Amino acid sequence: MPVVRAGEPEVVGGGPLDRPVRWVHVIDLPEVAELLVGGELVLTTGQALAHGDKAAVEYLNALAAAGVSGLVVELGDFVGELPPSVAKTADALGLPVIALHRVTRFVEITEAVHRMIVADQYAELEFARTVHETFTELSVRRASLAEIVKTAAGMLDASVVLEDLAHRVLALTARHATASAILENWETTSRLLPDGADVVAVGPHTQPWGRLILRSPRGPAPRARMVLERAAQTLTLHRMIDKDRFGLHRQAQTGLIDDMVNGRVLDERDAQARAAALGLLRRAAYVPLAVDVAALDETDPVARQRRSAGILDAVTHGLGLAKATALAAADHGDRVSLILAVARTTDLDEGLRAACTAMTGEVRRVDGVQRVVIGVGAESDSLLDTARELAHAAHVAEVALSMTARATGTDEAGPRERRRSETAVVGRPFYRSGDVRLRGLLSLIRNEPGVQRFAETELSALLRYDIRHTADLTRTLRQFLDLAGNKTELARRLNISRPTLYDRLARIERILDIDLDDGESRTSLHAALLIRDLTTSRGTNEGASGAP
Protein backbone atom coordinates (compact mmCIF):
# COMPACT_ATOMS: atom_id res chain seq x y z
CA MET A 1 0.00 0.00 0.00
CA PRO A 2 1.34 3.51 -0.78
CA VAL A 3 1.02 4.71 2.83
CA VAL A 4 3.16 1.79 4.03
CA ARG A 5 5.74 2.14 1.27
CA ALA A 6 6.12 5.78 2.24
CA GLY A 7 7.35 4.59 5.67
CA GLU A 8 10.24 2.68 4.05
CA PRO A 9 9.32 -0.74 5.48
CA GLU A 10 11.93 -3.40 6.24
CA VAL A 11 11.17 -7.02 7.14
CA VAL A 12 13.26 -7.64 10.23
CA GLY A 13 12.38 -11.28 10.77
CA GLY A 14 9.63 -13.80 11.33
CA GLY A 15 9.33 -15.64 8.03
CA PRO A 16 6.73 -15.33 5.23
CA LEU A 17 4.12 -12.59 5.09
CA ASP A 18 1.19 -14.69 3.81
CA ARG A 19 -0.73 -14.64 7.08
CA PRO A 20 -4.31 -13.37 6.85
CA VAL A 21 -5.03 -10.06 8.64
CA ARG A 22 -8.39 -9.94 10.38
CA TRP A 23 -7.98 -6.42 11.78
CA VAL A 24 -5.37 -3.66 12.33
CA HIS A 25 -4.81 -2.49 15.91
CA VAL A 26 -2.64 0.39 17.24
CA ILE A 27 -1.30 -0.29 20.76
CA ASP A 28 1.88 0.60 22.71
CA LEU A 29 1.11 -1.16 26.00
CA PRO A 30 3.42 -4.06 26.86
CA GLU A 31 0.58 -6.08 28.44
CA VAL A 32 -1.35 -6.94 25.29
CA ALA A 33 -2.32 -10.63 25.66
CA GLU A 34 -5.70 -9.94 27.30
CA LEU A 35 -6.54 -7.16 24.82
CA LEU A 36 -6.19 -9.14 21.57
CA VAL A 37 -8.15 -12.09 20.18
CA GLY A 38 -5.89 -13.15 17.30
CA GLY A 39 -5.46 -12.27 13.64
CA GLU A 40 -4.60 -8.61 14.31
CA LEU A 41 -1.74 -6.69 12.67
CA VAL A 42 -0.29 -4.64 15.56
CA LEU A 43 1.06 -1.13 14.87
CA THR A 44 3.32 0.40 17.56
CA THR A 45 5.86 3.18 18.09
CA GLY A 46 8.04 0.68 20.00
CA GLN A 47 7.56 1.79 23.62
CA ALA A 48 7.33 -1.84 24.78
CA LEU A 49 10.65 -2.60 23.03
CA ALA A 50 12.57 0.27 24.66
CA HIS A 51 13.25 -1.46 28.01
CA GLY A 52 15.97 -3.91 27.05
CA ASP A 53 16.31 -7.27 25.33
CA LYS A 54 14.49 -9.23 28.02
CA ALA A 55 11.41 -6.99 27.85
CA ALA A 56 11.44 -7.11 24.06
CA VAL A 57 11.54 -10.92 24.04
CA GLU A 58 8.69 -11.12 26.57
CA TYR A 59 6.65 -8.68 24.47
CA LEU A 60 7.11 -10.71 21.28
CA ASN A 61 6.23 -13.94 23.12
CA ALA A 62 3.03 -12.32 24.40
CA LEU A 63 2.07 -11.23 20.89
CA ALA A 64 2.71 -14.70 19.48
CA ALA A 65 0.67 -16.28 22.28
CA ALA A 66 -2.21 -13.92 21.46
CA GLY A 67 -2.11 -15.13 17.82
CA VAL A 68 -1.43 -11.81 16.11
CA SER A 69 -0.64 -11.80 12.40
CA GLY A 70 2.40 -9.53 12.67
CA LEU A 71 4.04 -6.50 14.30
CA VAL A 72 4.87 -3.19 12.60
CA VAL A 73 7.26 -0.93 14.54
CA GLU A 74 7.79 2.75 13.69
CA LEU A 75 11.41 3.67 14.45
CA GLY A 76 11.90 7.10 15.91
CA ASP A 77 11.43 8.75 19.32
CA PHE A 78 11.22 5.55 21.44
CA VAL A 79 13.29 3.08 19.42
CA GLY A 80 15.99 4.19 17.00
CA GLU A 81 16.72 0.66 15.79
CA LEU A 82 15.67 -2.85 16.69
CA PRO A 83 18.22 -4.96 18.58
CA PRO A 84 19.36 -8.31 17.09
CA SER A 85 17.39 -10.17 19.75
CA VAL A 86 14.13 -8.99 18.16
CA ALA A 87 14.97 -10.54 14.78
CA LYS A 88 16.20 -13.75 16.44
CA THR A 89 13.05 -14.09 18.57
CA ALA A 90 10.75 -13.23 15.63
CA ASP A 91 12.37 -15.97 13.55
CA ALA A 92 12.03 -18.46 16.40
CA LEU A 93 8.35 -17.61 16.90
CA GLY A 94 7.52 -17.33 13.19
CA LEU A 95 6.09 -13.87 13.94
CA PRO A 96 6.64 -11.34 11.13
CA VAL A 97 8.18 -8.08 12.41
CA ILE A 98 8.42 -5.06 10.08
CA ALA A 99 10.29 -1.84 10.86
CA LEU A 100 9.22 1.53 9.37
CA HIS A 101 12.20 3.89 9.01
CA ARG A 102 10.12 7.02 8.51
CA VAL A 103 7.29 8.50 10.55
CA THR A 104 4.01 7.08 9.31
CA ARG A 105 0.42 8.13 9.94
CA PHE A 106 -1.04 4.99 11.47
CA VAL A 107 -4.56 6.30 11.02
CA GLU A 108 -4.15 6.14 7.23
CA ILE A 109 -3.04 2.51 7.44
CA THR A 110 -5.95 1.51 9.70
CA GLU A 111 -8.51 3.34 7.54
CA ALA A 112 -7.25 1.76 4.30
CA VAL A 113 -6.96 -1.76 5.69
CA HIS A 114 -10.29 -1.63 7.51
CA ARG A 115 -11.94 -0.38 4.35
CA MET A 116 -10.58 -3.41 2.46
CA ILE A 117 -11.58 -5.84 5.22
CA VAL A 118 -15.10 -4.45 5.46
CA ALA A 119 -15.41 -4.50 1.67
CA ASP A 120 -14.31 -8.17 1.61
CA GLN A 121 -16.76 -9.03 4.38
CA TYR A 122 -19.55 -7.20 2.56
CA ALA A 123 -18.66 -9.05 -0.66
CA GLU A 124 -18.88 -12.36 1.22
CA LEU A 125 -22.26 -11.37 2.66
CA GLU A 126 -23.46 -10.38 -0.80
CA PHE A 127 -22.23 -13.66 -2.25
CA ALA A 128 -23.93 -15.61 0.54
CA ARG A 129 -27.17 -13.73 -0.13
CA THR A 130 -26.91 -14.43 -3.86
CA VAL A 131 -26.30 -18.13 -3.20
CA HIS A 132 -29.29 -18.29 -0.85
CA GLU A 133 -31.65 -16.49 -3.23
CA THR A 134 -30.50 -18.45 -6.29
CA PHE A 135 -30.94 -21.90 -4.78
CA THR A 136 -34.18 -20.90 -3.07
CA GLU A 137 -35.56 -19.88 -6.46
CA LEU A 138 -34.43 -23.21 -7.93
CA SER A 139 -36.20 -25.04 -5.10
CA VAL A 140 -39.43 -23.09 -5.55
CA ARG A 141 -39.70 -23.86 -9.27
CA ARG A 142 -38.51 -27.46 -8.82
CA ALA A 143 -35.53 -27.15 -11.13
CA SER A 144 -34.02 -30.34 -12.52
CA LEU A 145 -30.97 -32.06 -11.08
CA ALA A 146 -28.92 -30.95 -14.09
CA GLU A 147 -29.90 -27.30 -13.67
CA ILE A 148 -29.03 -27.30 -9.95
CA VAL A 149 -25.61 -28.81 -10.68
CA LYS A 150 -25.06 -26.39 -13.58
CA THR A 151 -25.86 -23.43 -11.32
CA ALA A 152 -23.36 -24.57 -8.69
CA ALA A 153 -20.67 -25.03 -11.35
CA GLY A 154 -21.37 -21.57 -12.75
CA MET A 155 -21.02 -19.92 -9.33
CA LEU A 156 -17.70 -21.66 -8.67
CA ASP A 157 -16.45 -21.58 -12.28
CA ALA A 158 -15.42 -25.19 -11.85
CA SER A 159 -16.68 -28.66 -12.80
CA VAL A 160 -19.29 -30.18 -10.49
CA VAL A 161 -20.45 -33.82 -10.47
CA LEU A 162 -23.50 -35.34 -8.77
CA GLU A 163 -23.22 -39.08 -8.13
CA ASP A 164 -25.28 -41.68 -6.31
CA LEU A 165 -24.02 -44.07 -3.64
CA ALA A 166 -22.95 -46.56 -6.33
CA HIS A 167 -20.72 -43.82 -7.81
CA ARG A 168 -22.87 -43.55 -10.95
CA VAL A 169 -22.94 -40.01 -12.34
CA LEU A 170 -26.42 -38.51 -12.19
CA ALA A 171 -25.55 -35.02 -13.44
CA LEU A 172 -22.41 -33.25 -14.57
CA THR A 173 -21.40 -29.78 -15.65
CA ALA A 174 -17.85 -29.56 -17.01
CA ARG A 175 -15.84 -26.33 -16.79
CA HIS A 176 -12.29 -25.89 -18.15
CA ALA A 177 -12.28 -29.60 -19.05
CA THR A 178 -14.25 -32.08 -21.15
CA ALA A 179 -16.84 -34.39 -19.65
CA SER A 180 -14.92 -37.39 -21.01
CA ALA A 181 -11.75 -36.29 -19.22
CA ILE A 182 -13.58 -35.79 -15.92
CA LEU A 183 -15.42 -39.13 -16.14
CA GLU A 184 -12.44 -41.25 -17.18
CA ASN A 185 -12.14 -44.04 -14.59
CA TRP A 186 -14.71 -42.14 -12.57
CA GLU A 187 -15.69 -44.89 -10.14
CA THR A 188 -12.07 -45.46 -9.12
CA THR A 189 -11.40 -41.75 -8.77
CA SER A 190 -14.58 -41.14 -6.81
CA ARG A 191 -14.02 -43.94 -4.32
CA LEU A 192 -10.71 -42.38 -3.31
CA LEU A 193 -12.23 -38.95 -2.61
CA PRO A 194 -13.00 -38.36 1.08
CA ASP A 195 -15.64 -35.89 2.23
CA GLY A 196 -14.11 -32.45 2.60
CA ALA A 197 -14.29 -28.90 1.29
CA ASP A 198 -14.80 -30.19 -2.27
CA VAL A 199 -17.02 -33.23 -1.51
CA VAL A 200 -20.42 -32.83 0.15
CA ALA A 201 -22.97 -35.52 0.99
CA VAL A 202 -26.44 -35.13 -0.53
CA GLY A 203 -29.60 -36.27 1.25
CA PRO A 204 -30.92 -36.33 4.83
CA HIS A 205 -28.17 -36.55 7.45
CA THR A 206 -29.09 -40.11 8.42
CA GLN A 207 -29.85 -41.32 4.88
CA PRO A 208 -27.60 -39.68 2.28
CA TRP A 209 -28.22 -40.87 -1.27
CA GLY A 210 -25.35 -39.23 -3.15
CA ARG A 211 -22.43 -36.83 -3.19
CA LEU A 212 -21.77 -33.47 -4.84
CA ILE A 213 -18.15 -33.22 -5.94
CA LEU A 214 -16.11 -30.21 -7.05
CA ARG A 215 -13.43 -31.02 -9.63
CA SER A 216 -11.04 -28.11 -10.06
CA PRO A 217 -7.28 -28.08 -10.66
CA ARG A 218 -7.12 -24.92 -8.53
CA GLY A 219 -8.38 -26.75 -5.46
CA PRO A 220 -11.45 -25.80 -3.42
CA ALA A 221 -12.03 -22.05 -3.13
CA PRO A 222 -13.14 -20.57 0.22
CA ARG A 223 -16.66 -20.19 -1.17
CA ALA A 224 -16.85 -23.74 -2.51
CA ARG A 225 -18.15 -25.34 0.67
CA MET A 226 -20.96 -22.79 0.98
CA VAL A 227 -22.12 -23.30 -2.62
CA LEU A 228 -21.85 -27.10 -2.51
CA GLU A 229 -23.76 -27.34 0.78
CA ARG A 230 -26.53 -25.06 -0.48
CA ALA A 231 -26.74 -27.00 -3.75
CA ALA A 232 -26.86 -30.26 -1.78
CA GLN A 233 -29.75 -28.91 0.31
CA THR A 234 -31.64 -27.97 -2.87
CA LEU A 235 -31.03 -31.41 -4.37
CA THR A 236 -32.25 -33.06 -1.17
CA LEU A 237 -35.41 -30.96 -1.19
CA HIS A 238 -35.89 -31.71 -4.89
CA ARG A 239 -35.96 -35.44 -4.22
CA MET A 240 -38.20 -35.11 -1.15
CA ILE A 241 -40.75 -33.14 -3.19
CA ASP A 242 -40.47 -35.23 -6.34
CA LYS A 243 -41.98 -38.56 -5.33
CA ASP A 244 -42.19 -40.13 -8.80
CA ARG A 245 -41.08 -43.73 -9.09
CA PHE A 246 -38.57 -43.11 -11.84
CA GLY A 247 -35.77 -42.26 -9.41
CA LEU A 248 -32.68 -40.18 -9.90
CA HIS A 249 -30.84 -42.68 -12.08
CA ARG A 250 -33.74 -42.82 -14.51
CA GLN A 251 -34.03 -39.02 -14.53
CA ALA A 252 -30.34 -38.83 -15.38
CA GLN A 253 -30.85 -41.19 -18.34
CA THR A 254 -33.81 -39.12 -19.54
CA GLY A 255 -31.75 -35.94 -19.25
CA LEU A 256 -28.85 -37.38 -21.25
CA ILE A 257 -31.13 -38.61 -24.04
CA ASP A 258 -32.84 -35.21 -24.17
CA ASP A 259 -29.47 -33.41 -24.29
CA MET A 260 -28.28 -35.57 -27.20
CA VAL A 261 -31.53 -35.32 -29.16
CA ASN A 262 -31.71 -31.53 -28.81
CA GLY A 263 -28.05 -30.86 -29.57
CA ARG A 264 -26.91 -29.82 -26.11
CA VAL A 265 -24.24 -32.54 -26.20
CA LEU A 266 -22.17 -32.33 -29.38
CA ASP A 267 -18.99 -34.22 -28.50
CA GLU A 268 -19.17 -38.00 -29.02
CA ARG A 269 -16.57 -38.73 -26.33
CA ASP A 270 -18.47 -36.66 -23.79
CA ALA A 271 -21.72 -38.44 -24.68
CA GLN A 272 -20.16 -41.88 -24.35
CA ALA A 273 -18.44 -40.95 -21.08
CA ARG A 274 -21.73 -39.76 -19.56
CA ALA A 275 -23.57 -42.82 -20.86
CA ALA A 276 -20.92 -45.17 -19.48
CA ALA A 277 -21.18 -43.46 -16.11
CA LEU A 278 -24.89 -44.36 -16.20
CA GLY A 279 -24.12 -48.01 -16.92
CA LEU A 280 -24.27 -48.19 -20.74
CA LEU A 281 -21.85 -50.68 -22.30
CA ARG A 282 -18.86 -49.05 -24.02
CA ARG A 283 -17.55 -49.95 -27.48
CA ALA A 284 -20.83 -51.50 -28.57
CA ALA A 285 -23.31 -51.23 -31.41
CA TYR A 286 -25.96 -48.71 -30.38
CA VAL A 287 -29.52 -49.29 -31.55
CA PRO A 288 -32.43 -46.80 -31.23
CA LEU A 289 -35.65 -48.43 -30.01
CA ALA A 290 -39.17 -47.21 -29.31
CA VAL A 291 -41.59 -49.30 -27.25
CA ASP A 292 -45.19 -48.34 -28.07
CA VAL A 293 -48.36 -49.78 -26.58
CA ALA A 294 -52.09 -49.81 -27.14
CA ALA A 295 -53.91 -49.61 -23.84
CA LEU A 296 -57.38 -49.19 -22.43
CA ASP A 297 -58.58 -45.61 -22.23
CA GLU A 298 -57.91 -44.15 -18.78
CA THR A 299 -59.54 -40.89 -17.69
CA ASP A 300 -57.84 -40.70 -14.29
CA PRO A 301 -54.54 -38.80 -14.74
CA VAL A 302 -53.03 -40.48 -11.67
CA ALA A 303 -53.85 -43.90 -13.09
CA ARG A 304 -52.34 -42.89 -16.45
CA GLN A 305 -49.15 -41.78 -14.74
CA ARG A 306 -49.05 -45.01 -12.75
CA ARG A 307 -49.41 -47.02 -15.95
CA SER A 308 -46.64 -45.04 -17.68
CA ALA A 309 -44.37 -45.66 -14.71
CA GLY A 310 -45.29 -49.34 -14.80
CA ILE A 311 -44.41 -49.59 -18.49
CA LEU A 312 -41.01 -47.98 -17.90
CA ASP A 313 -40.41 -50.29 -14.94
CA ALA A 314 -41.36 -53.29 -17.10
CA VAL A 315 -38.97 -52.18 -19.87
CA THR A 316 -36.14 -51.84 -17.33
CA HIS A 317 -36.94 -55.24 -15.84
CA GLY A 318 -36.99 -56.82 -19.28
CA LEU A 319 -33.56 -55.39 -20.04
CA GLY A 320 -32.31 -56.88 -16.80
CA LEU A 321 -33.69 -60.30 -17.70
CA ALA A 322 -31.94 -60.12 -21.07
CA LYS A 323 -28.74 -58.93 -19.36
CA ALA A 324 -28.72 -55.90 -21.68
CA THR A 325 -27.76 -52.30 -20.97
CA ALA A 326 -29.63 -49.29 -22.34
CA LEU A 327 -30.54 -45.67 -21.75
CA ALA A 328 -34.31 -45.40 -21.35
CA ALA A 329 -36.65 -42.42 -21.21
CA ALA A 330 -40.42 -42.05 -21.03
CA ASP A 331 -41.69 -40.40 -24.20
CA HIS A 332 -45.09 -39.10 -25.31
CA GLY A 333 -47.98 -40.97 -23.75
CA ASP A 334 -47.03 -44.53 -22.87
CA ARG A 335 -44.10 -44.73 -25.31
CA VAL A 336 -40.57 -45.47 -24.06
CA SER A 337 -37.49 -44.49 -26.07
CA LEU A 338 -34.28 -46.48 -25.63
CA ILE A 339 -30.71 -46.58 -26.82
CA LEU A 340 -29.71 -50.24 -26.57
CA ALA A 341 -26.06 -51.31 -26.44
CA VAL A 342 -25.32 -54.65 -28.11
CA ALA A 343 -21.87 -56.10 -27.48
CA ARG A 344 -19.63 -56.57 -30.51
CA THR A 345 -19.21 -60.22 -29.58
CA THR A 346 -22.97 -60.78 -29.90
CA ASP A 347 -24.88 -61.15 -33.16
CA LEU A 348 -26.86 -57.94 -33.54
CA ASP A 349 -30.19 -59.53 -34.49
CA GLU A 350 -29.87 -62.13 -31.74
CA GLY A 351 -29.12 -59.47 -29.17
CA LEU A 352 -32.05 -57.37 -30.40
CA ARG A 353 -34.39 -60.34 -30.42
CA ALA A 354 -33.48 -61.36 -26.87
CA ALA A 355 -33.87 -57.84 -25.45
CA CYS A 356 -37.09 -57.04 -27.34
CA THR A 357 -38.70 -60.38 -26.48
CA ALA A 358 -37.95 -59.89 -22.79
CA MET A 359 -39.21 -56.29 -22.78
CA THR A 360 -42.39 -57.17 -24.68
CA GLY A 361 -43.16 -60.01 -22.28
CA GLU A 362 -42.79 -57.75 -19.25
CA VAL A 363 -44.75 -54.81 -20.69
CA ARG A 364 -47.69 -57.09 -21.58
CA ARG A 365 -48.10 -57.79 -17.85
CA VAL A 366 -48.82 -54.12 -17.07
CA ASP A 367 -52.50 -53.51 -16.25
CA GLY A 368 -54.42 -52.01 -19.17
CA VAL A 369 -51.83 -52.81 -21.85
CA GLN A 370 -53.35 -54.70 -24.78
CA ARG A 371 -50.70 -54.66 -27.50
CA VAL A 372 -46.97 -53.96 -27.51
CA VAL A 373 -44.70 -53.23 -30.47
CA ILE A 374 -41.06 -52.19 -30.65
CA GLY A 375 -39.75 -50.04 -33.49
CA VAL A 376 -36.05 -50.24 -34.36
CA GLY A 377 -33.91 -47.68 -36.16
CA ALA A 378 -30.51 -48.02 -37.80
CA GLU A 379 -27.67 -49.14 -35.54
CA SER A 380 -24.50 -47.06 -35.27
CA ASP A 381 -21.16 -46.85 -33.50
CA SER A 382 -22.02 -43.24 -32.63
CA LEU A 383 -24.19 -42.55 -29.63
CA LEU A 384 -25.14 -39.11 -30.98
CA ASP A 385 -26.22 -40.53 -34.34
CA THR A 386 -28.26 -43.19 -32.56
CA ALA A 387 -30.02 -40.55 -30.46
CA ARG A 388 -31.00 -38.70 -33.63
CA GLU A 389 -32.52 -41.95 -34.97
CA LEU A 390 -34.93 -42.25 -32.02
CA ALA A 391 -37.59 -40.27 -33.91
CA HIS A 392 -37.38 -42.76 -36.77
CA ALA A 393 -37.74 -45.69 -34.38
CA ALA A 394 -40.80 -44.00 -32.83
CA HIS A 395 -42.32 -43.59 -36.29
CA VAL A 396 -41.77 -47.27 -37.09
CA ALA A 397 -43.34 -48.27 -33.76
CA GLU A 398 -46.37 -46.03 -34.35
CA VAL A 399 -46.99 -47.50 -37.78
CA ALA A 400 -46.39 -51.05 -36.55
CA LEU A 401 -48.94 -50.49 -33.79
CA SER A 402 -51.56 -49.56 -36.36
CA MET A 403 -50.64 -52.68 -38.34
CA THR A 404 -51.13 -54.91 -35.30
CA ALA A 405 -54.40 -53.12 -34.56
CA ARG A 406 -55.76 -54.25 -37.92
CA ALA A 407 -54.23 -57.72 -37.57
CA THR A 408 -55.88 -58.30 -34.18
CA GLY A 409 -59.06 -56.34 -34.88
CA THR A 410 -62.57 -57.74 -34.48
CA ASP A 411 -64.54 -55.86 -37.10
CA GLU A 412 -62.98 -57.10 -40.32
CA ALA A 413 -61.38 -60.48 -39.59
CA GLY A 414 -62.83 -63.86 -38.80
CA PRO A 415 -61.77 -65.99 -35.82
CA ARG A 416 -59.38 -68.15 -37.85
CA GLU A 417 -57.72 -65.11 -39.46
CA ARG A 418 -57.44 -63.32 -36.11
CA ARG A 419 -55.71 -66.31 -34.54
CA ARG A 420 -53.27 -66.49 -37.47
CA SER A 421 -52.58 -62.72 -37.31
CA GLU A 422 -52.17 -62.69 -33.55
CA THR A 423 -49.64 -65.52 -33.81
CA ALA A 424 -47.68 -63.57 -36.43
CA VAL A 425 -47.72 -60.41 -34.30
CA VAL A 426 -46.61 -62.19 -31.14
CA GLY A 427 -43.85 -63.96 -33.06
CA ARG A 428 -42.32 -60.67 -34.28
CA PRO A 429 -40.18 -59.18 -31.49
CA PHE A 430 -39.48 -55.88 -33.31
CA TYR A 431 -40.19 -53.94 -36.49
CA ARG A 432 -37.79 -52.18 -38.83
CA SER A 433 -38.62 -49.58 -41.48
CA GLY A 434 -38.69 -52.33 -44.10
CA ASP A 435 -41.56 -53.98 -42.24
CA VAL A 436 -43.88 -50.96 -42.55
CA ARG A 437 -43.11 -49.87 -46.12
CA LEU A 438 -46.11 -48.21 -47.84
CA ARG A 439 -47.96 -47.97 -44.55
CA GLY A 440 -44.99 -46.05 -43.16
CA LEU A 441 -45.06 -43.55 -46.03
CA LEU A 442 -48.80 -43.04 -45.68
CA SER A 443 -48.41 -42.61 -41.94
CA LEU A 444 -46.19 -39.59 -42.53
CA ILE A 445 -48.82 -37.84 -44.65
CA ARG A 446 -52.05 -39.26 -43.23
CA ASN A 447 -53.14 -35.95 -41.65
CA GLU A 448 -52.85 -34.00 -44.89
CA PRO A 449 -56.34 -32.91 -46.04
CA GLY A 450 -55.60 -33.95 -49.62
CA VAL A 451 -54.68 -37.47 -48.52
CA GLN A 452 -57.83 -37.78 -46.43
CA ARG A 453 -59.97 -36.50 -49.34
CA PHE A 454 -58.39 -39.14 -51.58
CA ALA A 455 -59.34 -41.94 -49.15
CA GLU A 456 -62.89 -40.58 -48.77
CA THR A 457 -63.33 -40.29 -52.53
CA GLU A 458 -62.22 -43.87 -53.05
CA LEU A 459 -64.24 -45.49 -50.25
CA SER A 460 -67.12 -43.24 -49.18
CA ALA A 461 -69.71 -44.83 -51.51
CA LEU A 462 -68.91 -48.34 -50.26
CA LEU A 463 -68.88 -47.26 -46.59
CA ARG A 464 -72.29 -45.59 -46.98
CA TYR A 465 -73.67 -48.74 -48.65
CA ASP A 466 -72.47 -50.91 -45.73
CA ILE A 467 -74.11 -48.56 -43.23
CA ARG A 468 -77.45 -48.36 -45.02
CA HIS A 469 -77.75 -52.08 -45.81
CA THR A 470 -75.95 -53.47 -42.73
CA ALA A 471 -73.53 -55.10 -45.14
CA ASP A 472 -69.84 -55.98 -44.84
CA LEU A 473 -68.53 -55.33 -48.34
CA THR A 474 -65.64 -53.19 -47.06
CA ARG A 475 -64.24 -56.21 -45.23
CA THR A 476 -64.65 -58.32 -48.36
CA LEU A 477 -62.77 -55.70 -50.40
CA ARG A 478 -59.97 -55.48 -47.85
CA GLN A 479 -59.37 -59.23 -47.82
CA PHE A 480 -59.65 -59.43 -51.60
CA LEU A 481 -56.83 -56.86 -51.88
CA ASP A 482 -54.76 -58.49 -49.09
CA LEU A 483 -54.89 -61.78 -51.03
CA ALA A 484 -53.89 -60.04 -54.30
CA GLY A 485 -57.20 -61.02 -55.92
CA ASN A 486 -57.05 -64.78 -55.10
CA LYS A 487 -60.79 -65.51 -55.20
CA THR A 488 -60.50 -69.19 -54.29
CA GLU A 489 -58.61 -68.43 -51.07
CA LEU A 490 -60.93 -65.51 -50.32
CA ALA A 491 -64.06 -67.69 -50.60
CA ARG A 492 -62.44 -70.20 -48.24
CA ARG A 493 -61.55 -67.53 -45.68
CA LEU A 494 -65.01 -65.99 -45.76
CA ASN A 495 -66.57 -69.46 -45.66
CA ILE A 496 -68.90 -68.68 -48.58
CA SER A 497 -69.46 -70.21 -52.01
CA ARG A 498 -67.64 -68.85 -55.03
CA PRO A 499 -70.87 -67.64 -56.75
CA THR A 500 -71.75 -65.71 -53.60
CA LEU A 501 -68.26 -64.17 -53.61
CA TYR A 502 -68.55 -63.24 -57.30
CA ASP A 503 -71.85 -61.51 -56.53
CA ARG A 504 -70.25 -59.50 -53.72
CA LEU A 505 -67.32 -58.43 -55.88
CA ALA A 506 -69.68 -57.42 -58.68
CA ARG A 507 -71.67 -55.26 -56.25
CA ILE A 508 -68.42 -53.59 -55.07
CA GLU A 509 -67.51 -52.82 -58.70
CA ARG A 510 -70.97 -51.32 -59.36
CA ILE A 511 -70.97 -49.22 -56.15
CA LEU A 512 -67.46 -47.86 -56.72
CA ASP A 513 -67.69 -47.80 -60.50
CA ILE A 514 -64.37 -49.56 -60.94
CA ASP A 515 -62.87 -52.73 -62.42
CA LEU A 516 -61.25 -54.90 -59.72
CA ASP A 517 -59.10 -56.59 -62.36
CA ASP A 518 -57.39 -53.24 -63.04
CA GLY A 519 -54.03 -52.98 -61.23
CA GLU A 520 -54.17 -49.21 -60.66
CA SER A 521 -57.68 -49.46 -59.20
CA ARG A 522 -56.52 -52.12 -56.76
CA THR A 523 -53.53 -50.00 -55.74
CA SER A 524 -55.70 -46.92 -55.17
CA LEU A 525 -58.24 -48.86 -53.10
CA HIS A 526 -55.51 -50.57 -51.05
CA ALA A 527 -53.85 -47.21 -50.32
CA ALA A 528 -57.21 -45.71 -49.34
CA LEU A 529 -57.86 -48.54 -46.88
CA LEU A 530 -54.40 -48.10 -45.35
CA ILE A 531 -55.01 -44.36 -44.96
CA ARG A 532 -58.34 -45.13 -43.29
CA ASP A 533 -56.56 -47.50 -40.87
CA LEU A 534 -53.93 -44.90 -40.00
CA THR A 535 -56.31 -41.97 -39.51
CA THR A 536 -58.55 -43.93 -37.14
CA SER A 537 -56.19 -46.39 -35.45
CA ARG A 538 -54.47 -43.84 -33.21
CA GLY A 539 -57.68 -43.30 -31.30
CA THR A 540 -58.12 -47.06 -31.19
CA ASN A 541 -54.58 -47.52 -29.87
CA GLU A 542 -55.25 -45.15 -27.04
CA GLY A 543 -58.70 -46.45 -26.24
CA ALA A 544 -60.70 -49.45 -27.36
CA SER A 545 -59.11 -52.62 -28.52
CA GLY A 546 -60.87 -53.20 -31.85
CA ALA A 547 -59.79 -52.08 -35.29
CA PRO A 548 -61.51 -49.10 -36.94
Buried (B, 14 or more C-beta within 10 A) or exposed (E): EEBBEBBEBEBBBBBEEEBEBBBBBBBBEBEBBEEBEEBBBBBBBBBBBBEEBEEBBBBBBBBBEBBBBBBBBBBBEBBEEBBEBBBBBBBBBEBBBBBBEEEBEBEBBBEBBEEEBEEEEEEEEEBBEEBEEBBEEBBEEEBBBBBBBBBBBBBBEBBBBBBBEEBBBBBBBBBEEBBBEBBEEBBEBBEEBEEEEBBBBBBEEEEBBBBBBBBBEEEBBEBBBBBBBBBBBBBBBBBEEBEEEBBBBBBBBBBBBBBBBEEEBEEBBBBBBBBBBBBBBEEBBBBBBBBBBBBEEBEEEEEBBBBBBBBBBBBBBBBEBBEBBBBBBBBEBBBBBBBBBBBEEBEEEEBBBBBBBBBBBBBBEBEBBBBBBBBBBEBBEEBBBBBBBBBBBBBBBBBBBBBBBBBBBEEBBBEEBBEBBBEEBBEBBBBBBEBBEEBBEBBEEBEEEEBBEBBBEBBEBBBEBBEEEEBEBBBBBBBBBBBEBEBEBBBBBBEBEEEEBEEBBEBBBEBBEBEBEEEEBBEBBBBBBBBBBBBBBBEBBBEBBEBB
